């Protein structure tokens, strides 16, 4: 679903030019209106747009009056004012009444898209702040994009809503979380919720790229660039043009290669191996790691400038042990995905109790593996506690021995030890006192109290 944009101007030629600019830039969810009064009634009747472009001077209701109507009925709509004359007083009045920015005719397409992008970025940040201040997460508007992420945890639902808000912009996203929490799944959901859905989504394991092969694999190469390069080859970047590039395990990328990623993020430029020609690329970046990046930066293992460039938005997925209420519905989903010959949706209460109390160091990935293994064993029968892996079986305590050791007092222990050492020395009191590190007179009195002369 594209970004919703309303353009209101009484000049048809201007509306036509804006429409061409929107189409060229890939926007398809727009509406053009030449009647400001009709536009006002649309908002009064409950219709909303994310961005509104309003001409200041129009017959009937002018742009400033329309701005007031929009901000009253739809305060979250970001308004850009359009004026033929750069009049400071008019601009100040518009800003005071809630406009985000303004444009002066004639409008350059790049300037128009830049202003729209900035307006959407401001709206995204405000929506995120508003979400964080709420006790509960609002419903997702793009449910289909997140359908593969199963949760009923309020914490996770809020995270998904925040991911949906970030998806609407091109800001880079850093996803953190333990191994097995579903970072790639969330990255793909962000892609599906963005205006890049339908274009390439490329996941690259950054830890697997060696320094010797990095340029060829990531940026591609030309014919003859190295021995064996018999033809031109597109790398991950070129293949993903227009889509989303998922940099998995970014925290494990060697420091020597991090600068190359930084340049791509900053400039949107790269060079194929074997050529000095700079190529432009339009890619949205989502990165993920299970490492403590703050600690890695302190140790000099990760560049600070790359970290801050990647973390335009930060999404942290909590481990499964911190959202145990998701375990039963995840089990149900995993069982439902199995073939009909296996145990669909059948789990006994004793097995469920053990699973919901287990900490799952491997998180959702580990839970899926356990369910799959148990279902393979049951072949259509309910999964019971006995079928769970050995490490999940309750530990049984050994029965107490009938001949338990005698419990002695400290005085009795001292007596027995002193007599034992005295006998070992052959009755030599001086040597006994030395071994026990006590005075000879003390030993003498102790032995006398024990009946030994």
PyMOL commands that set and color helices and strands:
alter all, ss='L'
color gray80, all
select helices_A, chain A and resi 12-24+36-44+63-73+88-96+109-133+143-146+154-167+183-193+206-208+214-218+236-239+250-252+255-267+293-298+304-310+320-322+324-337+349-356+363-378+385-387+390-392+410-424+429-436+440-449
alter helices_A, ss='H'
color red, helices_A
select strands_A, chain A and resi 5-8+30-33+51-55+78-83+101-104+173-176+201-205+220-221+233-234+244-248+269-270+279-280+284-289+313-316
alter strands_A, ss='S'
color yellow, strands_A
deselect
rebuild
show_as cartoon
